[in-house]
Amino acid sequence: MRNRVVVTGMGVVAPNATGLDNFELALRNGRSGIRFIKALEDLKFSCQIGGVPEDVGSDPHAVLIGNVGYAARAALEAWQDAGLTPTRADAQADWDSGAIVGCGICGMETIADEVVPKINAGNVRRLGSQVVERVMGSGVSAHIAGILGLGNQVTSNSSACSTGTEAIIDAVWRIRTGLARRMLAGGAEGASPYTWGGFDSMRVLARKFNDAPENGSRPMSASACGFVPGAGAGILVLEDLESALSRNARIYAEITGTAVNCGGQRSGGSMTAPNPDGVRRCIQDAIRDAGILPEAIDGISGHLTATFADPHEVENWSAALNRGPETFPLINSTKSMIGHCLGAAGAIETIAAVLEIHKGFMHPSVNCEDVHPEIKPFDRCIPRTCLDLPELKTMAKASFGFGDVNSCLIVKKWEN
């Protein structure tokens, strides 16, 4: 016996929209949040475009810059969206609620802009009282706990580009086993050239679309030339079904299946490339955990970064599901509109998948009008415009990250 886990609240800070309603509208309209960034040109980056959230600074809980500020904004929205209120400062902690919110590369902008220059100049006393929480890996979840008064497990994970999805999976299991009634879960990533510089030096960032930013993020496209770096936060409120029903909460969807593994950097896998067998096993394990057959999957929210890995990913999905082009489900990439938000990517994309399930639509994958030749047989499965799909019942969301790590979850439409 295990508790069923449902999504009762969501909050998002994304490059193409801040706030859940705005994000849904941006997804439906295929609106890009990729922009030219003058600072990257000044720093002589090959890639001079990125996805950076706008209209975030006015929020009183976003006073801390970067990943912590983004996460605070998203967490408060998710909590309120779930119909919950923060515990009063003079009250006991909420022992039933916790948070698992991670980041990929934490606090780089603070380290580079403040910590290193001030310490090297002998001004250590001018660092301020908040610098530690802005650079420590768990600062993102600790700050959220203080805002909301969380008393259950509060921690941060880091699993490269798999971070956000893996945080959700870890939170699901805490609720399934009865250790918490509800958990905030997701990921956040700040916008910093000091985070993005290493990827630029690896030549894995898009560098051919500096004069046409909105065309730069091109998952599944023949003219893709690398991923566009992004930033933001996505946080979900996960809750055991009994708790959600008892308080008459609005339920967006149910998380029915999860899986996490590592390809061990063997059989073609490496620090930067996934072991195909590891990817396929992860997808199949999540489907098995959900107690469904592969043909029950109606849609796929892919990892799909606009790199050489995209054709291999589609091939792995096809093999894992044992479904060729004729029976393959619809597949899209939220990164086509927001870029690759690193530690926040999986969480923001999971929110997109939950919205699609809840509202019955599939958002377009933009910029893949020239589909990659190896993906061409699956062309009909890629939506180029928003599709109204009230019959959409079950979606798979997967993330694959540096270190050959994989995570996959199955999202099911809530039907009482």
N, C-alpha and C positions, 0 to 999 in steps of 0.2 A: 504494500500500500504506500502511495506517495501523494502528497498534496498536488492538486492541479494549479498551474500558474497562469495568471492572466495579466494583461496590460491594462492599467486603469488610468494612466497619465503619461504625458509626453511633453518634453520641452526641447527646443532646438535653436541653435545659433549657427546658421550655415552661410556660406558665401553668397548664395542667391536669395536668402531671406532669413530674417530673425523673427521667431514666433511661429507657432504651429500652423495657424490659419494662413499666414503669408507663405509659409513653406509649401503647404499643399497647393496653393495657387501657382507658385513658381514651378512646381513639379508638373502640374497639369499643362502649363503653358510652355514647358520646355525652356524656361528662362535661365540663362547662364549667369553665374556670379564670378566669372573669370575676367580679370581686368589687368591692364598694363600697370606695372609698379615701378615708378621712377627710381626708387631706391635700388632696385636690382640692376637697372641700367647703369646707375652711378657706380655700383660696385662691380661692374663688368661681368655680370652673370651672363651666361649664354641664354638661359631662360629668363625672360624679363616680365613674365605674367604669373599671376597667382590668384587663388581664391581666398579673399580676406573678408570676413563678415563686416557689415556696416550697421550703423544705428544701434550700437550696443552700449556705448559709454554712458547714456543717460540713466541706465538702471542703477539704483543705489547699491545693489549687491555685486556690481561689476567693477568696483573701484580697483581691484587687483587686476593688473594687466595680464594679457595672454591667456593660457589655458585655465587658470584659476578663475579669472573673471568670466570667461565664456561659460565655464561649467556652472558657476554660481547662478548666472542668468537662466540657463537651461534647467537647472535643478529646481529653482523656485517656480518656474512656469510649469514644470511637470507635476510638482507637488500640488499646486493650486488647481491644475487641470484635473487631477485625480479627486478633487473635492476635499482636500486635506488642508489643515492650517498648521503653521510652525508652532512647536511647543513654546510657551511663554518663557522668557528668560528667568523668571522666578519660580518656574515649575520643575518637576522631575523630568528627566530625560524620557524619551519615547523608547522604551526597552524593546518594543516589537518591531522597530523600523531601523534599517541600516543603509549603508551605501557601499557599492563597489564601483568606483569611477577611476579609470586609468588614463594614462597618457603615453605617447610614444617616446618623445624626447622632451623632457620637462624643463621648463625654466631657462632655456638657452638665452632668450632675450634679456632676462634679468642678470644672468651671469655675465654676458658679454657687455651689456650697456652700463651695469652698475657695479657688480661685485668685483670683477677684474680691474677696471679702471680705478675705482676708489681704493682698493687694497694696494695696488701698485703705486698709487700716489700717496700712500701713508694716511689715507682718510678713512680708516676702518670704522671709526665712530660715527661716520656719516651714512653708514649703510641703512640705518633705520631698523625699526622693530619688526617689520614684516618680511624682511629679506629671506629668512630661513623658510618660512611657509611658502614663499613664492618659488623656491628652487627645490625643495624636497619632493620626492616622488609622491608622497602621500598628502601633500599640501592640498591637492584638488579635492580629495574626499573629506579631509579634515575641515576645510573651510565650509563645505556643504553641511557637515554635521553640526557645526556651530550655528549656522543660519536656521536650521530646522529642528535642532535639539534631538538628534538621533542617538539612540542608546544601544542599538544592536551592533553587529560588526560594521566597522568603518575602515575601509582599506582601499588601496590603489594597486592595480595590476599594470604590467607593461609587457606586451607581447608583440612589439612592432606594429605592423598594419592590421594585425588580428586583435589588437587590444580591446576595442570597443565591443566587438562581438563576443569575445571571450569573457569580458566583464559581465555581460548579460547572462551568459551561460553559467558562470560561477554563482550569480545571484539566484538564478532559477533553481539551482541545486540546494542552495541554503533554504529556500522556501519549500521545495519539495520534501526535504527531510525534517521540516518542522522547526528549524532553528531560528526562523524569522517569519513574521506575518507579511511584511512588505519590505522591499528593497529598492532604492534608487540604483540604477545601473546604466553604465555607458562609458563614454570616453570624451576627452577634450585634447586639443592641440593648439598651441599658440602660433602666431605668424611671426616668423623671424628669419632673416637671411642666414643667421648662424645655425639654424636648424636645416635650412634648405641647401646650404652651400655644399655639403658633402654629396648630396644627390646631383647637384649641378656638375661637380667635378667628376662624377661617375658617368656623366653624359647620358643619364636616364630621364632627364627632364625635357619637356617639349621646348625646342629652340627655333622652330621655323615659323612661329605664328605670333611673334612679338608685335607685329603690326595689325593683327586680327585676333585679339585675345579670346573672343567668344568662340572662335573656331579651333582653339588650341587643344582642348581636351577631347580626344577622338577614340574612345574605346571601340574596338572591333573594326576600325577603319584601316583601309590599305595605306592611307597617308598618315597614320599615327606615327609620331616620332618621339614618344616619351610621355610621361605623366606630367600634369600640371600640379604644382604643390598647392595645398589648401590648408585652411585652419577653421576651427569652430568647436562646437560641442553638441552632443546629442545625449539626452538622458531620459530613461523610461522609468515609470513607477511600475514595478512588478508586485503582484499581490496574490496570496493564496485565494482560491476561488471562494471558499467559505467566508473569508473576511470581506471580499468584494461584494458578495451577495447580501451579507448581513447588514451592510451599510448602504445598500442599493446604489452601488457605484456604477458608473457607465463603464462598460467593458469594451475595449477596442478589438482585442483578439486574444487568442490563447497560444502560449508557447508550448508546443507538444513534444518537440524533439530537439536534442542537443548532442553535439559531439565535438571533442577537441583532440587533436593528436599532433605528432611531429613526424616528418618523413625521415628524420635522422641524418639528413644531408647524404643520403645514399641513393643508388639507382637513378642517377640523374639529378637528384636534389642537391642543393648547395646552400650557402648562406643567403643567396639572392634568388635562387630558383627552386620551385617545389618539386619534390619527388612525386611523380604522377600517381603512384600507388597510394601514397599517403593522402593525397587529395581525394581520390576515389573512395578510400576507406572511410574518410571523415564524413563525406556526403552520405554514404550508405549506412554508417553507424547512426547518424542523426535521423534518417528515415526509419531505421529499425527501432530507435528509441521512441519515435512518434507512434509506432504501431501501425504504420500504413505501408502500402505498396508504392514503388516508384512512379507508377502511372497516376497516382493521386496528386502529384505535383502539378499545379496549374501554371505557376510562374517562378522564375528565378531572378533574384537580385544578385547579380554577379559581383565578383571582386573587380574584374575587368578594368585595368588601369591605363590602357592605351600604350602598352609596351609589347615587346615580342611575345609575352606570355599569354596574350588574349586568345590566340587560336588554340593553344594547348589547354587553356582553361575550358573552352567550349568543348573540346574533344574529351576532356576528363568528365565534364558533366554528362555528356552523351554516353560515355562508357559506364559511369556510375549508375545512371538511371536505366541503362540498356534501352535507350530510346534514340533512334536515328532521326535524321532531318524530317521524316514524314510524320513522326509522332512527338517530336521534341516540344517542350512547353515554351511559352513566351519567355524571353530573357532581355533584361535591360541593365543599364549601368547608370546609377545616380552620379557617378564621377564625371559623366559627360557634361554635367551642368555645374558641378561644384569643385571639380578637381579631386585630388587625392589628399584627404584631410588626415592622413597618417593614423595616429592613435584614436582620433575621433571618427574615422571613416566608417567603421562597421556599425557604430551606434547611430550615426546620422542616417545611414542607408537602411538600417533596421527600422527606424522611424518611418522612412519612406515606404518600406514594404508593409508595415502595419497600417499606414494610411490607405495604401492601395487595397489591402484586404478589407478594411473597415468600410471604405467608401465605394469599392467596386470599380476600380479603374487601374490602368497600367500606364505609367508615365513614359514618355518617349525617351529613347536613347538618341541624343542629338549627335550630329557631326559624323555619322557613319553611313552617309549616302553612298560612299565608295567602299562597301564592305570588303574586308580582307579576303583575298582569294581562298584561303583555307577555311573561312567561315561561310563562304558563299552558299553552300548547300543549306545553311540554316537561315538564310536571308529572310524568309517569310516569318520567322519567329522573333524578329527584332522590330518592336514598334517604333515608327518614326514620328507618329503623332499620338496624342493621348487617346487611349481606347477605353470606352465605357464597357466594363465587364462585371455586371452584377453576379455572374456565375463564378467569379474568382473566389476560390475557397481555401486553397493551400499554397503557400509560397515557401521556397527555400532561400535562405540568405547565408552566404559563405564569405569568409575572409581568409586570405593567405598572406603570410608575412615573412620578412627577413628572419633567417634562422630555420626556414623550412617548417614553420608552424601553421597549422590549419584549424579553423573553427567553422562550424555550421549549425544553424538552428532552423527549425521548421515552425512557421507561423500559420495558425489556422483561424479562419473566420469564426467569430463567436456567434453561435446560434443557440439561444436559450430554448 
